[in-house]
Amino acid sequence: MKENFSFDVLVVGSGGAGLTLALKLADARTRVAVLSKFALTSGSTYYAQGGISAVFDAEDSIESHLNDTLDSGAGLCDEEIVRLTVNHGKKSIDWLREQGVMFTEEQSISGETKLHLNREGGHSHRRVVHTDDATGKAVSLSLIERAQENSYIELFEHHNVIDLIIENNRCVGAYVFNSLQQHVKTFAAKVIVLATGGASKAYLYSTNPQSSTGDGMAVAWRAGCRVSNLEFMQFHPTCLYHPAGQSFLISEAVRGEGGRLILPDGSEFMHHFDERAELAPRDIVARAIDHEMKKRGIECVYLDISHKPAPFIREHFPNIYQQCLQFDIDITQQPIPVVPAAHYTCGGVLTDNFARTDIKNLYAVGEVACTGLHGANRMASNSLLECLVFAERASEDIKQKLTQLSMPKNLPLWDESQVIDSDEEVVVSHNWNELRHFMWDYVGIVRTDKRLNRAMNRVELLKKEIAQYYQDFRVTSDLLELRNLVVVAELIIRCAQERKESRGLHYTLDYPNLDASQPAKNTVLTPKNYRKSD
């Protein structure tokens, strides 16, 4: 069984960011390995419904997209990063179309065919390019097909990164667990890129797939990278509330096309919280729903678009329509029961404008990274755009430096001579459930100092127990995810404890207002083994 692999670039993650980067590097005949923790379609990109924000409408402008993003970010967006990103919107969409992505189109008044644009929360114009209500699936399948056809790209499914290999503050490889063969491999590479997605599975309720366990953030932190703004966890306002629904997301585009949030008695309530009502940014809508649920003791609220013509609903939301029908909910006739759920991690591994981290030859792209684009709250459909733009930025930087780098040699093999197979798997499942419950209860949509302290006490206990378990037993996929989740949970709590104000997605009853006594600042955590690259 082969234990050692060598590639020019190792990309950890097979979503929109990872595959875009791999394809752009392969164009320069770079040998790329792409790791997928489960199947290639298991990441968050595949499940993204809404779309990608970009300026196409003549009445829209780059400045408008910029200002909307800055407004949603509640004072913490890096304006230069935002401008860079929105300026690349049209170019990114054009590249995806070249890869075979078929976006939804419509006929203009003059009879010309053009892209159909949705409007979502926080946007002042229609600028969300989409493929019906399954944009991520279309993007994911097209990129996977292009990658499978490319002889410079090798795809490794069911391969989960354990830890990075660092030599002299340079990333030279990674230990990777093959969950099918139950075997650990060593990957050497000139450059390593983390494209592992977010950490929403740290919470009990999430719209994300099972893979979103903060792996890239945890391995980067252990390696010595700083993280930033992890207190800003975005809770999507509208997740299907049904015992068998498996956290199915009801796209923001439903509200963008006129869907109304109502209480069980049919009355609307969003106008009491924001003049933009259902089109307010996600943090405001999620807190409003949370407030109404707790105030009235109800299990959910409802999203109603049944006042629109049935053909319109079925045409614009075919996936949501069919999914809800499986649960005996006909959205053309009745409202959808919804609750908020953890959806997107706005913070992450601190990077610069080329996606470089604190460690040489280590990059981070997509949701795993904190670029400065989202600030304190991500505006709808800016995330896939970020994946595309920073994958391209990283590829440009990597291509320039690859010829100057030599392939790492003689990396140490994984040593499991001192461990045995576990006879207590129940410990992993019990700790997983405990962590997600207290994160939901104490570090959720509304926080207090007391709740955060309670969560930190529990994290400290879990960390010790999990560390001992990891030391004694052979690794499994569940153990690796739990080990990473407890690290990221601690980082989320620590960031939340440091922010003594309410801003964007971080709302605390102890500090309900913005801190006007000092300029807005990012929360940055530095690991003990941090050493800035020379």
C-alpha positions in Angstrom: 0.0 0.0 0.0 1.5 3.3 -1.1 2.2 5.7 1.8 4.0 8.6 0.2 2.7 11.0 -2.5 4.3 14.1 -4.0 2.6 16.9 -6.0 3.4 20.4 -6.9 0.2 21.6 -5.1 -2.0 19.9 -2.6 -5.5 21.3 -2.4 -7.5 20.2 0.6 -11.2 20.5 -0.3 -13.2 19.8 -3.5 -15.8 22.6 -3.4 -16.0 25.7 -5.6 -12.8 27.3 -4.2 -10.7 24.1 -4.3 -11.7 23.0 -7.8 -11.5 26.5 -9.3 -7.9 26.8 -8.0 -7.0 23.3 -9.2 -8.3 24.0 -12.7 -6.5 27.4 -13.0 -3.2 25.8 -11.8 -3.6 22.8 -14.2 -3.8 25.3 -17.1 -0.2 26.0 -16.3 0.6 22.3 -16.3 0.9 22.1 -12.6 0.5 18.7 -10.9 -2.4 19.1 -8.4 -3.8 16.7 -5.9 -7.4 17.5 -4.6 -8.5 15.9 -1.4 -12.2 15.4 -0.7 -13.1 14.3 2.9 -16.1 12.3 1.5 -17.5 12.2 -2.0 -16.5 15.1 -4.4 -20.1 16.5 -4.0 -20.1 16.4 -0.2 -19.1 20.0 0.4 -21.2 23.1 0.9 -20.8 24.4 -2.7 -23.0 21.5 -4.0 -25.8 22.5 -1.6 -25.8 26.3 -2.3 -29.1 27.3 -3.6 -29.1 31.1 -4.0 -26.4 32.1 -6.5 -23.4 34.3 -7.1 -23.6 38.1 -6.8 -22.2 40.1 -9.8 -23.1 43.4 -11.5 -24.8 42.7 -14.8 -27.9 45.0 -14.8 -27.5 48.4 -16.5 -29.2 50.1 -13.5 -26.7 48.5 -11.1 -23.1 49.4 -10.5 -19.8 48.3 -8.9 -20.2 51.1 -6.3 -23.6 49.9 -5.4 -22.4 46.3 -4.9 -19.5 47.7 -2.9 -21.7 49.9 -0.6 -24.2 47.1 0.0 -21.4 44.8 1.1 -19.9 47.4 3.3 -23.3 48.1 4.9 -23.9 44.4 5.6 -20.5 44.0 7.1 -21.3 46.5 9.9 -18.0 48.5 9.7 -15.6 45.6 9.6 -15.2 44.9 5.9 -11.8 45.7 4.3 -12.9 48.2 1.6 -9.9 47.3 -0.7 -10.8 43.6 -0.5 -14.5 44.3 -1.2 -13.6 46.4 -4.2 -11.2 43.8 -5.6 -13.9 41.1 -5.2 -16.9 42.9 -6.7 -14.7 44.1 -9.6 -14.1 40.5 -10.5 -17.8 39.5 -10.5 -18.6 39.5 -14.2 -15.2 37.9 -15.1 -15.9 35.1 -12.6 -19.3 34.4 -14.0 -17.9 34.4 -17.6 -15.3 31.8 -16.5 -17.9 29.5 -15.0 -19.9 29.7 -18.2 -16.8 28.6 -20.1 -16.6 25.6 -17.7 -20.1 24.6 -18.8 -22.3 26.1 -16.0 -25.7 26.9 -17.4 -27.2 29.8 -15.6 -30.9 30.7 -15.7 -31.7 33.1 -18.5 -34.8 35.2 -19.5 -36.0 37.2 -22.5 -35.7 41.0 -22.3 -38.4 43.3 -23.5 -36.5 43.7 -26.7 -36.4 39.9 -27.2 -32.7 39.6 -26.2 -31.6 36.6 -24.1 -29.9 37.6 -20.9 -29.1 36.3 -17.4 -32.0 36.2 -15.0 -31.0 38.1 -11.8 -32.4 37.5 -8.4 -32.4 40.0 -5.5 -31.6 38.8 -2.0 -31.3 40.3 1.5 -28.9 43.3 1.7 -28.8 43.9 -2.0 -30.2 47.1 -3.4 -30.5 45.7 -6.9 -31.1 42.4 -8.7 -27.6 41.0 -9.1 -27.7 37.3 -8.1 -26.8 35.1 -11.0 -28.3 31.6 -10.5 -29.3 28.2 -11.9 -32.9 28.0 -10.8 -32.6 27.3 -7.0 -29.7 24.9 -7.2 -26.8 27.1 -8.3 -24.2 25.3 -6.2 -25.1 21.9 -7.7 -24.6 23.2 -11.2 -21.3 24.8 -10.4 -20.0 21.8 -8.5 -20.9 19.2 -11.1 -19.4 21.3 -13.9 -16.1 21.9 -12.1 -15.9 18.2 -11.1 -16.4 17.2 -14.7 -13.7 19.6 -15.9 -11.3 18.3 -13.1 -11.9 14.7 -14.0 -11.1 15.4 -17.6 -7.8 17.1 -16.7 -4.7 14.9 -16.7 -2.8 17.3 -14.4 -5.4 16.9 -11.6 -5.7 13.8 -9.4 -8.8 13.5 -7.2 -8.7 11.7 -3.9 -12.1 11.0 -2.4 -12.6 9.9 1.2 -9.3 11.5 2.2 -9.3 13.6 5.4 -6.4 15.8 6.4 -5.1 15.1 9.9 -2.4 17.7 10.4 0.0 19.8 8.3 3.7 19.1 8.2 5.7 22.3 9.0 9.5 22.7 8.7 11.1 26.1 9.5 7.8 27.9 9.3 7.1 26.4 5.8 4.3 24.1 5.0 5.8 21.0 3.2 3.0 18.5 3.4 0.2 16.9 5.3 -0.8 13.6 7.0 -4.0 12.4 5.4 -6.4 9.7 6.5 -8.0 7.4 3.9 -11.3 6.4 5.5 -12.0 3.6 3.0 -8.7 1.9 3.6 -8.4 3.0 7.2 -4.8 4.1 6.5 -2.8 7.3 7.0 -0.8 8.6 4.0 1.9 11.3 3.8 1.5 13.9 1.0 4.5 16.1 0.2 3.9 19.3 -1.8 5.6 22.6 -2.7 2.4 24.4 -1.8 -0.6 23.4 0.2 -4.0 25.1 -0.1 -6.8 24.8 2.5 -10.3 25.0 0.9 -12.2 23.0 3.5 -15.2 25.2 4.1 -16.7 26.4 7.3 -17.6 25.1 10.8 -21.4 25.3 11.0 -21.6 21.7 12.3 -20.3 23.0 15.6 -24.0 23.8 16.1 -27.0 21.6 16.8 -29.0 23.0 13.9 -27.2 23.8 10.6 -28.0 24.1 6.9 -24.6 22.7 6.1 -23.6 19.1 5.0 -21.9 16.8 7.5 -18.5 17.8 6.2 -18.5 21.4 7.6 -16.5 20.6 10.8 -13.9 23.4 10.7 -11.1 21.1 9.6 -9.0 23.6 7.8 -9.3 26.2 10.6 -8.2 23.7 13.2 -5.2 22.3 11.3 -4.1 25.8 10.5 -4.4 26.9 14.1 -2.4 23.9 15.3 0.3 24.7 12.7 0.6 28.3 13.9 -1.7 30.4 11.8 -3.8 33.3 13.3 -7.5 33.3 13.0 -9.9 36.2 13.0 -13.6 37.2 13.5 -14.9 33.7 14.4 -17.5 35.2 16.6 -19.4 36.1 13.5 -21.3 32.9 12.7 -24.1 33.5 10.3 -27.4 31.9 11.1 -29.6 31.5 8.0 -33.1 32.7 8.9 -35.0 30.1 7.0 -34.3 26.5 7.4 -37.1 24.0 6.9 -38.6 23.0 10.2 -39.5 19.3 9.9 -38.4 16.2 11.8 -37.3 14.5 8.6 -36.1 17.7 6.8 -32.4 17.2 7.6 -31.9 21.0 7.9 -33.0 21.7 4.3 -32.3 25.3 3.4 -35.1 27.6 2.1 -33.2 30.0 -0.2 -33.1 33.7 0.5 -34.3 34.1 -3.1 -37.8 33.1 -1.9 -37.9 36.3 0.2 -36.3 38.1 -2.7 -39.2 37.2 -4.9 -41.9 38.3 -2.4 -42.0 35.6 0.3 -43.4 36.9 3.6 -42.5 35.8 7.1 -45.6 35.3 9.2 -46.6 34.0 12.6 -48.9 31.0 13.2 -51.9 33.4 13.2 -50.9 34.7 9.7 -49.7 38.1 10.8 -46.4 39.6 9.4 -43.8 40.8 11.8 -40.5 41.8 10.0 -41.6 45.4 9.6 -41.4 45.8 13.3 -37.7 45.1 13.2 -36.4 46.7 10.0 -37.8 49.0 7.3 -36.5 46.5 4.7 -38.6 43.8 6.3 -37.9 40.4 4.7 -35.0 41.9 2.7 -33.1 43.0 5.7 -29.6 41.4 6.2 -29.6 37.9 7.5 -28.5 38.7 11.1 -31.5 41.0 11.5 -34.0 38.5 10.1 -32.5 35.6 12.1 -32.7 37.6 15.4 -36.2 38.7 14.6 -37.4 35.1 14.1 -35.5 34.0 17.3 -37.1 36.8 19.2 -40.6 35.9 18.1 -40.1 32.2 18.8 -38.9 32.8 22.3 -41.4 35.6 23.1 -44.4 33.5 22.0 -43.1 30.1 22.9 -43.5 28.8 19.3 -41.4 26.1 17.6 -41.1 27.9 14.3 -42.5 30.8 12.1 -43.7 30.5 8.5 -42.4 31.7 5.1 -45.3 32.2 2.7 -45.0 32.7 -1.0 -48.3 31.1 -1.9 -49.8 34.5 -2.9 -47.6 34.2 -6.1 -48.9 32.3 -9.1 -48.2 28.5 -8.8 -46.4 28.3 -12.2 -44.1 31.2 -11.1 -43.2 29.3 -7.9 -42.6 26.0 -9.6 -40.4 27.7 -12.3 -38.3 29.7 -9.9 -38.0 27.2 -7.1 -38.3 23.7 -8.6 -35.9 22.1 -6.1 -37.5 23.7 -3.0 -41.0 22.9 -4.4 -40.1 19.2 -4.8 -38.3 18.9 -1.5 -41.2 20.4 0.4 -43.7 18.2 -1.4 -41.8 15.2 0.1 -42.9 16.4 3.5 -46.5 17.1 2.3 -45.9 20.8 2.1 -47.2 22.4 -1.2 -45.6 25.8 -1.2 -48.0 27.0 -3.9 -50.8 26.5 -1.4 -49.4 26.8 2.1 -46.6 28.5 4.0 -43.3 26.7 4.9 -42.4 26.2 8.6 -38.9 27.6 9.1 -36.4 28.2 11.9 -32.9 29.8 11.9 -29.9 27.5 11.6 -26.1 27.9 11.5 -25.2 28.6 7.9 -21.9 30.4 7.3 -18.6 31.1 9.1 -17.7 34.7 8.4 -14.3 34.5 10.2 -11.5 32.0 9.7 -7.8 31.7 8.9 -6.3 35.1 8.5 -5.2 35.7 4.9 -3.9 38.5 2.7 -5.2 39.6 -0.7 -3.5 36.6 -2.4 -5.0 34.1 0.1 -1.6 33.7 1.8 -1.6 32.7 5.5 1.0 33.3 8.2 2.9 30.2 7.2 5.0 30.1 3.9 3.6 28.1 1.1 0.2 27.6 2.9 -2.9 29.3 1.4 -6.5 29.4 2.4 -9.4 30.1 0.1 -13.2 30.1 0.5 -15.1 29.9 3.7 -12.1 28.6 5.7 -10.4 32.0 5.2 -11.0 35.4 6.7 -10.2 37.8 3.8 -11.9 40.9 5.0 -14.7 40.7 2.5 -17.6 39.8 4.9 -16.7 41.8 8.0 -19.3 41.2 10.7 -21.9 39.8 8.4 -21.8 38.1 5.0 -24.2 39.6 2.4 -26.1 36.9 0.5 -24.4 35.3 -2.5 -21.1 36.9 -1.9 -19.5 33.7 -0.7 -19.3 31.8 -4.0 -17.9 35.0 -5.6 -15.2 35.1 -2.9 -14.3 31.4 -3.7 -13.8 32.2 -7.4 -12.0 35.5 -7.0 -9.5 34.3 -4.3 -8.9 31.0 -6.0 -7.8 33.0 -9.0 -5.7 35.3 -6.9 -4.0 32.4 -5.1 -3.3 30.6 -8.5 -1.6 33.7 -9.8 0.7 33.9 -6.8 1.4 30.2 -6.7 2.3 30.0 -10.4 4.9 32.8 -9.9 6.6 31.0 -7.0 6.4 27.3 -8.0 9.5 27.4 -10.2 11.6 28.7 -7.2 10.4 25.9 -4.9 11.9 22.4 -4.5 9.9 19.3 -3.7 10.1 18.4 0.1 11.9 15.1 0.6 12.2 12.5 3.4 9.1 13.6 5.3 8.5 11.4 8.3 5.8 8.8 8.0 2.8 8.6 10.3 3.6 6.7 13.5 0.8 4.8 15.1 2.9 2.2 16.9 1.8 3.4 20.3 -1.9 3.4 19.7 -4.6 0.7 19.6 -8.1 0.4 18.0 -10.8 2.0 20.1 -13.2 0.0 22.1 -15.2 3.1 23.2 -16.6 4.7 20.1 -19.5 5.9 22.2 -17.2 8.5 23.7 -16.9 10.2 20.3 -20.6 10.3 19.6 -21.4 11.5 23.1 -18.9 14.3 23.1 -20.0 15.3 19.6 -23.6 15.7 20.7 -22.6 17.5 23.9 -20.5 20.1 22.0 -23.2 20.9 19.5 -25.9 21.3 22.1 -24.0 23.7 24.3 -22.8 25.7 21.3 -26.4 26.1 20.2 -27.6 27.0 23.7 -24.8 29.3 24.8 -23.0 30.6 21.7 -26.0 30.9 19.3 -27.9 33.8 17.9 -28.2 35.7 21.2 -25.3 35.5 23.7 -24.4 36.7 27.2 -21.1 36.7 29.2 -22.5 34.0 31.5 -23.5 31.7 28.6 -20.1 32.1 27.0 -18.3 31.3 30.3 -20.5 28.2 30.6 -19.6 27.1 27.1 -15.8 27.7 27.7 -15.9 25.6 30.9 -17.4 22.7 28.9 -15.0 23.1 26.0 -12.0 22.9 28.4 -13.3 19.6 29.8 -14.0 18.2 26.3 -10.6 19.2 25.0 -8.8 17.2 27.7 -11.0 14.1 27.1 -10.6 14.2 23.3 -6.9 14.8 23.5 -6.5 11.8 25.7 -8.6 9.7 23.4 -6.7 10.9 20.3 -3.4 9.9 22.0 -4.5 6.4 22.9 -6.4 5.2 19.9 -6.1 5.0 16.1 -7.7 7.8 14.2 -11.1 7.5 12.6 -13.1 10.1 10.5 -15.4 10.8 13.4 -12.6 11.3 15.8 -10.7 13.7 13.5 -13.9 15.8 13.0 -14.5 15.9 16.7 -10.9 16.9 17.4 -11.2 19.7 15.0 -14.7 20.8 16.1 -13.6 21.3 19.7 -10.7 23.5 18.6 -12.9 25.7 16.5 -15.6 25.8 19.1 -13.0 27.2 21.6 -11.9 29.8 19.0 -15.5 30.9 18.4 -16.1 31.3 22.1 -12.8 33.1 22.7 -13.5 35.6 19.9 -17.0 36.2 21.2 -15.7 36.8 24.7 -13.2 39.4 23.4 -15.9 41.5 21.6 -17.6 43.7 24.2 -20.3 45.1 21.9 -23.0 43.9 19.6 -22.0 44.1 15.9 -23.3 42.3 12.9 -23.8 38.6 13.7 -22.5 38.9 17.2 -25.3 40.0 19.5 -24.9 40.0 23.3 -27.5 41.1 25.9 -24.7 42.4 28.1 -23.4 44.8 25.4 -26.4 45.4 23.1 -25.0 48.4 21.3 -21.9 49.2 19.1 -18.9 50.4 21.1 -18.6 54.0 19.9 -15.6 54.7 22.2 -13.1 53.3 19.7 -12.8 52.5 16.0 -14.2 49.2 14.8 -11.6 46.5 14.9 -11.3 42.8 14.0 -10.8 40.1 16.6 -7.5 38.3 16.0 -6.4 35.3 18.0 -2.7 34.2 17.9 -1.6 30.7 18.7 1.4 30.1 21.0 3.4 28.6 18.2 2.8 31.5 15.8 5.8 33.0 14.1 5.3 35.5 11.3 6.9 34.5 8.0 10.1 36.3 7.2 
